[in-house]
Amino acid sequence: MSARTTPKALIWMALGAAALAFAVQLLLPPETAIIHGCGGVDYNVYRAAAQVVLGGESLYDRAVAHNPELGFTYPPFAVLVFVPMAVFPRLTGETLHLLISVLALALVIARTLECALENKGGVRRDGALVFTSIAFSIGAISLEPVQSTLWFGQLNIVLMALVFLDLCPSRSRPGAPGRWQGFGVGLAAGLKLTPLVFVPYLLLTRQWRAAATAVATFAGTVLLGFVVIPHDSAKFWTSVGQTTRVGPLAWPSNQAVEGTLARIWAPHDAPKALFYALALVLGGAGLLLGAYAYRRSERVLAVILVGLVACVVSPIAWSHHWVWVAPLAVWLVAKALPDADATPGNRPAPAWALAATALCLWVFVWPNNQTSLSFNKSAEPASIGVFWLQHGPIWLRNALGAWYLYAYLAILFCSWRHLRQKTPA
């Protein structure tokens, strides 16, 4: 069966999402910013870190940006990649970084559509697919993790793209998956450690070569760091377990399990044994379900689930780390379309898909306007998200502060139901 052009219904939904996101950004702008997306706090840290290394100074013994609380927390290999940022003027570099992030998001969404529509007649790589992917990318700006990533100049979307495009090859390409599968995972892990969670996923799904490639690539990034900046590399790898250098565990935007426990037990430390137990159960469930999705030929869902596992089990997973909800929302919309050769065991469930999409939108979309909502007034205006709705007694504030974790549990349950009803490929 030859691939068809992108369904018109999908194009209209993407256009509607883009128009709605654009309207929201015009009507509900940040309180202190003229142009949303140009906050650049984390980008400035990356740039300053590159300047520190080029100047021959120590990278991890001091703050690297104008804010004394902002130190460089990434592996040494990352700062080597960030060196070009020190060459460009700050505003030029911020703009390029923003464009690269948006392009990476569009590529992820395009691949999501390609994979999700494979059993619905396929989709051609034409102008309609490009337009739909760009429109969905604009719409995704209303997702808090995406919006915050762009605002802070974060790296999350680029990391997601490295992993996603690596592990979700298009079946329309001859020879996919290729011999280099796993390289993107290893490279992403060299920039930030959390993508290492995909290695056990590759082992669970018996993708031995990809797992070996990922580990070898990651090891290469570590070795390169020791060769170029040995002192900083030794400093980082001997203190990698010190999460306090990343930020306060109990900060509301830390939506990981340990962040939730830290808020519940504050001002005391939460029991580490409880964190390890919950991380093992929730992370293990996500990994096993991801492997199950892979065996059911739902590669996109599998990779998204494992990406969310990284957010849940990390000691610190700021809200902007949860960018995996962007391809998830697009995948849900695409899955609501009828199959080209629907069978009783493989028919779409529009009600389920739309309900799950609504969950994503309610939890992860939040207007960036604190004056019209009952936000925590101590929060900085750039800090947005439903988890900032903290008022009332302490038990209610703790309950409201774990919305992303609740969404993760709901996503696991809905994914399990979907996979149970799906006819094996």
C-alpha positions as semicolon CSV with decimal commas, in nm:
position;residue;x (nm);y (nm);z (nm)
1;M;0,000;0,000;0,000
2;S;0,143;0,336;-0,105
3;A;0,163;0,608;0,157
4;R;-0,103;0,877;0,150
5;T;-0,076;1,245;0,215
6;T;-0,134;1,375;0,567
7;P;-0,506;1,340;0,657
8;K;-0,696;1,667;0,631
9;A;-0,846;1,617;0,976
10;L;-0,497;1,608;1,122
11;I;-0,396;1,922;0,933
12;W;-0,697;2,111;1,067
13;M;-0,632;1,994;1,422
14;A;-0,270;2,105;1,396
15;L;-0,375;2,441;1,255
16;G;-0,628;2,485;1,535
17;A;-0,367;2,400;1,799
18;A;-0,125;2,651;1,649
19;A;-0,387;2,926;1,633
20;L;-0,495;2,862;1,991
21;A;-0,137;2,865;2,118
22;F;-0,062;3,185;1,930
23;A;-0,372;3,352;2,073
24;V;-0,283;3,243;2,427
25;Q;0,065;3,387;2,394
26;L;-0,078;3,719;2,276
27;L;-0,351;3,742;2,540
28;L;-0,162;3,602;2,839
29;P;0,199;3,721;2,815
30;P;0,454;3,689;3,096
31;E;0,435;3,971;3,346
32;T;0,792;4,093;3,309
33;A;0,895;3,981;2,962
34;I;0,834;4,156;2,632
35;I;0,894;3,854;2,411
36;H;0,824;3,510;2,547
37;G;1,093;3,256;2,478
38;C;1,392;3,484;2,537
39;G;1,453;3,450;2,910
40;G;1,772;3,256;2,848
41;V;1,868;3,190;3,211
42;D;2,003;2,841;3,146
43;Y;2,144;2,934;2,807
44;N;2,350;3,200;2,982
45;V;2,484;2,932;3,218
46;Y;2,587;2,715;2,921
47;R;2,754;3,011;2,752
48;A;2,930;3,124;3,070
49;A;3,053;2,769;3,133
50;A;3,209;2,758;2,787
51;Q;3,380;3,092;2,854
52;V;3,514;2,960;3,186
53;V;3,668;2,655;3,018
54;L;3,814;2,861;2,735
55;G;3,967;3,088;2,998
56;G;4,137;2,791;3,165
57;E;3,942;2,826;3,491
58;S;3,779;2,554;3,701
59;L;3,428;2,466;3,587
60;Y;3,265;2,310;3,894
61;D;3,426;2,503;4,181
62;R;3,229;2,823;4,131
63;A;2,918;2,979;3,986
64;V;2,960;3,041;3,616
65;A;2,683;3,295;3,553
66;H;2,583;3,630;3,699
67;N;2,366;3,453;3,958
68;P;2,590;3,303;4,230
69;E;2,344;3,015;4,274
70;L;2,374;2,903;3,912
71;G;2,657;2,657;3,869
72;F;2,723;2,423;3,578
73;T;2,573;2,081;3,656
74;Y;2,619;1,893;3,327
75;P;2,892;1,641;3,239
76;P;3,223;1,783;3,111
77;F;3,149;1,669;2,756
78;A;2,852;1,905;2,746
79;V;3,064;2,215;2,796
80;L;3,279;2,110;2,500
81;V;2,965;2,105;2,286
82;F;2,866;2,445;2,425
83;V;3,193;2,613;2,321
84;P;3,038;2,766;2,004
85;M;2,797;2,953;2,234
86;A;3,092;3,152;2,365
87;V;3,174;3,267;2,013
88;F;2,837;3,417;1,921
89;P;2,700;3,735;2,080
90;R;2,453;3,644;2,354
91;L;2,134;3,749;2,174
92;T;2,244;3,584;1,849
93;G;2,326;3,262;2,032
94;E;1,995;3,265;2,220
95;T;1,806;3,309;1,894
96;L;1,996;3,025;1,724
97;H;1,941;2,800;2,025
98;L;1,569;2,879;2,018
99;L;1,545;2,802;1,645
100;I;1,736;2,475;1,687
101;S;1,503;2,370;1,968
102;V;1,191;2,446;1,763
103;L;1,336;2,262;1,461
104;A;1,419;1,963;1,682
105;L;1,063;1,962;1,814
106;A;0,924;1,973;1,459
107;L;1,143;1,676;1,360
108;V;1,022;1,477;1,661
109;I;0,660;1,554;1,581
110;A;0,708;1,466;1,213
111;R;0,858;1,130;1,311
112;T;0,576;1,079;1,561
113;L;0,320;1,127;1,284
114;E;0,509;0,897;1,048
115;C;0,521;0,616;1,302
116;A;0,168;0,666;1,439
117;L;0,014;0,659;1,091
118;E;0,201;0,352;0,966
119;N;-0,102;0,126;1,016
120;K;-0,339;0,392;0,888
121;G;-0,212;0,388;0,532
122;G;0,118;0,558;0,604
123;V;0,201;0,919;0,532
124;R;0,412;1,075;0,260
125;R;0,702;1,306;0,337
126;D;0,558;1,603;0,157
127;G;0,468;1,964;0,221
128;A;0,154;1,865;0,409
129;L;0,356;1,667;0,664
130;V;0,601;1,954;0,706
131;F;0,318;2,203;0,753
132;T;0,136;1,979;1,002
133;S;0,453;1,917;1,202
134;I;0,534;2,288;1,222
135;A;0,176;2,371;1,320
136;F;0,177;2,110;1,597
137;S;0,514;2,245;1,712
138;I;0,366;2,592;1,744
139;G;0,073;2,444;1,932
140;A;0,312;2,261;2,165
141;I;0,444;2,595;2,289
142;S;0,138;2,603;2,515
143;L;0,263;2,290;2,689
144;E;0,437;2,407;3,006
145;P;0,746;2,184;2,968
146;V;0,802;2,308;2,612
147;Q;0,726;2,668;2,701
148;S;0,961;2,663;2,999
149;T;1,236;2,490;2,800
150;L;1,224;2,764;2,538
151;W;1,199;3,035;2,803
152;F;1,502;2,921;3,001
153;G;1,706;2,832;2,693
154;Q;1,717;2,472;2,812
155;L;1,851;2,167;2,631
156;N;1,560;1,929;2,689
157;I;1,403;1,935;2,341
158;V;1,737;1,873;2,171
159;L;1,808;1,580;2,404
160;M;1,463;1,436;2,334
161;A;1,522;1,467;1,960
162;L;1,857;1,285;1,980
163;V;1,694;0,992;2,157
164;F;1,361;0,992;1,974
165;L;1,500;1,009;1,620
166;D;1,753;0,742;1,716
167;L;1,508;0,489;1,857
168;C;1,204;0,561;1,638
169;P;1,332;0,521;1,282
170;S;1,082;0,554;1,003
171;R;0,999;0,220;0,844
172;S;0,966;0,397;0,511
173;R;1,346;0,434;0,507
174;P;1,536;0,135;0,369
175;G;1,768;-0,028;0,618
176;A;1,611;0,129;0,927
177;P;1,700;0,077;1,203
178;G;2,062;0,127;1,103
179;R;2,392;0,012;1,242
180;W;2,431;0,340;1,432
181;Q;2,115;0,300;1,636
182;G;2,200;0,379;1,998
183;F;2,443;0,655;1,905
184;G;2,186;0,926;1,974
185;V;2,112;0,779;2,317
186;G;2,481;0,770;2,409
187;L;2,541;1,121;2,281
188;A;2,242;1,256;2,474
189;A;2,365;1,080;2,790
190;G;2,702;1,246;2,743
191;L;2,528;1,582;2,751
192;K;2,299;1,492;3,042
193;L;2,294;1,168;3,238
194;T;1,918;1,098;3,242
195;P;1,902;0,940;2,891
196;L;2,101;0,648;3,034
197;V;1,762;0,509;3,141
198;F;1,716;0,402;2,778
199;V;1,999;0,148;2,809
200;P;1,798;-0,093;3,030
201;Y;1,504;-0,039;2,793
202;L;1,720;-0,149;2,500
203;L;1,831;-0,453;2,699
204;L;1,474;-0,543;2,795
205;T;1,373;-0,527;2,428
206;R;1,681;-0,727;2,322
207;Q;1,820;-0,452;2,107
208;W;2,169;-0,566;2,198
209;R;2,361;-0,378;1,932
210;A;2,183;-0,051;2,002
211;A;2,249;-0,091;2,376
212;A;2,618;-0,158;2,313
213;T;2,641;0,140;2,079
214;A;2,476;0,366;2,336
215;V;2,714;0,256;2,614
216;A;3,020;0,286;2,388
217;T;2,918;0,632;2,271
218;F;2,856;0,749;2,626
219;A;3,192;0,608;2,735
220;G;3,353;0,797;2,448
221;T;3,205;1,126;2,570
222;V;3,340;1,059;2,920
223;L;3,685;0,976;2,783
224;L;3,687;1,289;2,567
225;G;3,606;1,497;2,873
226;F;3,900;1,349;3,065
227;V;4,133;1,412;2,771
228;V;4,037;1,778;2,721
229;I;3,952;1,894;3,076
230;P;4,084;1,626;3,314
231;H;4,056;1,826;3,639
232;D;3,693;1,921;3,578
233;S;3,611;1,566;3,469
234;A;3,755;1,421;3,788
235;K;3,564;1,680;3,991
236;F;3,233;1,599;3,823
237;W;3,251;1,219;3,828
238;T;3,356;1,206;4,194
239;S;3,063;1,425;4,304
240;V;2,793;1,319;4,058
241;G;2,566;1,192;4,336
242;Q;2,544;1,528;4,512
243;T;2,200;1,647;4,401
244;T;2,217;1,965;4,611
245;R;2,440;2,121;4,347
246;V;2,150;2,098;4,101
247;G;1,892;2,270;4,320
248;P;1,661;2,229;4,620
249;L;1,473;1,900;4,612
250;A;1,154;2,050;4,758
251;W;1,121;2,325;4,496
252;P;0,766;2,304;4,351
253;S;0,882;2,258;3,992
254;N;1,072;1,940;4,087
255;Q;0,805;1,696;3,975
256;A;1,007;1,379;4,033
257;V;0,921;1,127;4,304
258;E;1,196;1,253;4,531
259;G;1,077;1,610;4,489
260;T;0,727;1,511;4,599
261;L;0,864;1,328;4,903
262;A;1,088;1,623;4,990
263;R;0,788;1,856;4,998
264;I;0,587;1,616;5,213
265;W;0,866;1,570;5,469
266;A;0,993;1,932;5,465
267;P;1,174;2,075;5,653
268;H;1,313;1,728;5,735
269;D;1,473;1,487;5,490
270;A;1,250;1,223;5,336
271;P;1,350;0,859;5,393
272;K;1,585;0,753;5,116
273;A;1,458;0,396;5,138
274;L;1,108;0,515;5,051
275;F;1,236;0,707;4,750
276;Y;1,431;0,407;4,624
277;A;1,129;0,181;4,669
278;L;0,890;0,415;4,487
279;A;1,143;0,486;4,212
280;L;1,195;0,112;4,164
281;V;0,821;0,041;4,144
282;L;0,720;0,338;3,928
283;G;1,031;0,333;3,712
284;G;1,020;-0,044;3,673
285;A;0,654;-0,029;3,572
286;G;0,732;0,231;3,308
287;L;1,027;0,035;3,169
288;L;0,832;-0,291;3,155
289;L;0,537;-0,119;2,992
290;G;0,774;0,046;2,744
291;A;0,916;-0,295;2,655
292;Y;0,561;-0,430;2,620
293;A;0,474;-0,140;2,388
294;Y;0,782;-0,216;2,177
295;R;0,674;-0,580;2,139
296;R;0,330;-0,456;2,034
297;S;0,493;-0,243;1,761
298;E;0,418;0,083;1,941
299;R;0,772;0,222;1,924
300;V;0,670;0,583;1,975
301;L;0,472;0,505;2,288
302;A;0,756;0,287;2,416
303;V;1,016;0,562;2,385
304;I;0,783;0,824;2,534
305;L;0,712;0,604;2,836
306;V;1,082;0,551;2,902
307;G;1,145;0,923;2,860
308;L;0,885;0,987;3,129
309;V;1,049;0,723;3,350
310;A;1,365;0,934;3,346
311;C;1,159;1,227;3,476
312;V;1,003;1,023;3,754
313;V;1,308;0,843;3,895
314;S;1,563;1,124;3,871
315;P;1,629;1,294;4,206
316;I;1,549;1,624;4,038
317;A;1,326;1,652;3,730
318;W;1,222;2,011;3,679
319;S;0,891;2,060;3,505
320;H;1,065;2,157;3,182
321;H;1,223;1,811;3,167
322;W;0,880;1,664;3,083
323;V;0,891;1,766;2,715
324;W;0,799;1,408;2,624
325;V;0,434;1,507;2,663
326;A;0,458;1,698;2,333
327;P;0,501;1,391;2,109
328;L;0,262;1,205;2,340
329;A;-0,018;1,455;2,272
330;V;0,044;1,437;1,896
331;W;0,057;1,056;1,907
332;L;-0,277;1,049;2,090
333;V;-0,439;1,275;1,831
334;A;-0,303;1,064;1,543
335;K;-0,421;0,743;1,710
336;A;-0,776;0,878;1,721
337;L;-0,789;0,866;1,339
338;P;-0,942;0,553;1,180
339;D;-0,706;0,279;1,062
340;A;-0,674;0,210;0,693
341;D;-0,742;-0,161;0,752
342;A;-0,916;-0,155;1,091
343;T;-0,995;-0,494;1,240
344;P;-1,211;-0,565;1,547
345;G;-0,900;-0,597;1,763
346;N;-0,719;-0,300;1,617
347;R;-0,978;-0,025;1,588
348;P;-0,900;0,320;1,720
349;A;-1,055;0,433;2,043
350;P;-1,131;0,802;1,982
351;A;-1,296;0,845;2,321
352;W;-0,990;0,704;2,499
353;A;-0,745;0,903;2,288
354;L;-0,936;1,229;2,329
355;A;-0,975;1,176;2,704
356;A;-0,603;1,110;2,739
357;T;-0,526;1,416;2,528
358;A;-0,752;1,623;2,751
359;L;-0,556;1,497;3,053
360;C;-0,230;1,607;2,890
361;L;-0,371;1,947;2,808
362;W;-0,521;2,008;3,151
363;V;-0,208;1,913;3,342
364;F;0,066;2,034;3,111
365;V;-0,092;2,344;2,955
366;W;-0,109;2,641;3,187
367;P;-0,138;3,010;3,095
368;N;0,172;3,212;3,174
369;N;-0,019;3,479;3,366
370;Q;-0,001;3,491;3,742
371;T;-0,226;3,791;3,800
372;S;-0,545;3,628;3,674
373;L;-0,490;3,300;3,861
374;S;-0,429;3,207;4,224
375;F;-0,062;3,134;4,177
376;N;0,190;3,124;4,456
377;K;0,285;3,491;4,461
378;S;0,640;3,412;4,568
379;A;0,701;3,238;4,237
380;E;0,896;3,421;3,973
381;P;0,680;3,523;3,674
382;A;0,867;3,286;3,443
383;S;0,765;2,993;3,665
384;I;0,441;2,857;3,527
385;G;0,250;2,535;3,573
386;V;-0,039;2,384;3,763
387;F;0,200;2,279;4,041
388;W;0,232;2,646;4,143
389;L;-0,131;2,650;4,258
390;Q;-0,027;2,614;4,619
391;H;-0,272;2,751;4,871
392;G;-0,465;2,614;5,166
393;P;-0,342;2,365;5,427
394;I;-0,007;2,193;5,385
395;W;-0,162;1,858;5,286
396;L;-0,351;2,029;5,003
397;R;-0,041;2,213;4,883
398;N;0,152;1,887;4,877
399;A;-0,131;1,719;4,687
400;L;-0,149;1,999;4,431
401;G;0,228;1,992;4,389
402;A;0,243;1,644;4,234
403;W;0,025;1,683;3,925
404;Y;0,289;1,561;3,681
405;L;0,337;1,248;3,888
406;Y;-0,040;1,188;3,881
407;A;-0,034;1,234;3,504
408;Y;0,245;0,976;3,477
409;L;0,034;0,722;3,664
410;A;-0,266;0,795;3,442
411;I;-0,050;0,763;3,130
412;L;0,078;0,425;3,248
413;F;-0,275;0,300;3,311
414;C;-0,416;0,426;2,980
415;S;-0,117;0,289;2,790
416;W;-0,161;-0,051;2,950
417;R;-0,530;-0,055;2,855
418;H;-0,447;0,048;2,499
419;L;-0,178;-0,216;2,459
420;R;-0,400;-0,489;2,605
421;Q;-0,668;-0,413;2,346
422;K;-0,427;-0,386;2,055
423;T;-0,384;-0,683;1,823
424;P;-0,014;-0,786;1,816
425;A;0,160;-0,694;1,492
